Amino acid sequence: MAVPKRKVSKARRDSRRSNNSKLVASGLVKCSNPECNEMLKPHRVCKVCGFYDGKKVLNVKNA
């Protein structure tokens, strides 16, 4: 079984582990309704106005 030749320093260990925090958020796009312009994830129905791909597909109550 392989055994490490030298101890891994704390700095090297921590820098290797820190790469998980470099994940970026998914890009946001504007709603296809020109009156809304809400930012949302791509390929999703807008929760504010109910538009998807330029068409009204969902009836949304204004609260």
Contact map, one row per residue, 1 for C-alpha under 8 A:
111000000000000000000000000000000000000000000000000000000000000
111100000000000000000000000000000000000000000000000000000000000
111110000000000000000000000000000000000000000000000000000000000
011111100000000000000000000000000000000000000000000000000000000
001111100000000000000000000000000000000000000000000000000000000
000111110000000000000000000000000000000000000000000000000000000
000111111000000000000000000000000000000000000000000000000000000
000001111101100000000000000000000000000000000000000000000000000
000000111111100000000000000000000000000000000000000000000000000
000000011111110000000000000000000000000000000000000000000000000
000000001111111000000000000000000000000000000000000000000000000
000000011111111100000000000000000000000000000000000000000000000
000000011111111110000000000000000000000000000000000000000000000
000000000111111111000000000000000000000000000000000000000000000
000000000011111111100000000000000000000000000000000000000000000
000000000001111111100000000000000000000000000000000000000000000
000000000000111111110000000000000000000000000000000000000000000
000000000000011111111100000000000000000000000000000000000000000
000000000000001111111110000000000000000000000000000000000000000
000000000000000011111110000000000000000000000000000000000000000
000000000000000001111110000000000000000000000000000000000000000
000000000000000001111111000000000000000000000000000000000000000
000000000000000000111111100000000000000000000000000000000000000
000000000000000000000111110000000000000000000000000000000000000
000000000000000000000011111000000000000000000000000000000000000
000000000000000000000001111100000000000010000000000000000000000
000000000000000000000000111110000000000011000000000000000000000
000000000000000000000000011111000000001111000000000000000000000
000000000000000000000000001111100000001111000000000000000000000
000000000000000000000000000111110000111100000000000000000000000
000000000000000000000000000011111101111100000100001100000000000
000000000000000000000000000001111101100000000000001111000000000
000000000000000000000000000000111111100000000000101001100000000
000000000000000000000000000000111111100000000000000000000000000
000000000000000000000000000000001111100000000000000000000000000
000000000000000000000000000000111111110000000001100000000000000
000000000000000000000000000001111111111000000000000000000000000
000000000000000000000000000001100001111100000101000000000000000
000000000000000000000000000111100000111110000000000000000000000
000000000000000000000000000111100000011111010100000000000000000
000000000000000000000000011110000000001111110000000000000000000
000000000000000000000000001110000000000111110000000000000000000
000000000000000000000000000000000000000011111000000100000000000
000000000000000000000000000000000000000111111100000100000000000
000000000000000000000000000000000000000000111110011100001100000
000000000000000000000000000000100000010100011111111100000000000
000000000000000000000000000000000000000000001111110000000001000
000000000000000000000000000000000001010000000111110000000001000
000000000000000000000000000000001001000000000111111000010111000
000000000000000000000000000000000000000000001111111100011111000
000000000000000000000000000000111000000000001100111111111100000
000000000000000000000000000000110000000000111100011111111000000
000000000000000000000000000000010000000000000000001111100000000
000000000000000000000000000000011000000000000000001111110000000
000000000000000000000000000000001000000000000000001111111000000
000000000000000000000000000000000000000000000000111101111110000
000000000000000000000000000000000000000000001000011100111110000
000000000000000000000000000000000000000000001000111000011111000
000000000000000000000000000000000000000000000000110000011111100
000000000000000000000000000000000000000000000011110000000111110
000000000000000000000000000000000000000000000000000000000011111
000000000000000000000000000000000000000000000000000000000001111
000000000000000000000000000000000000000000000000000000000000111
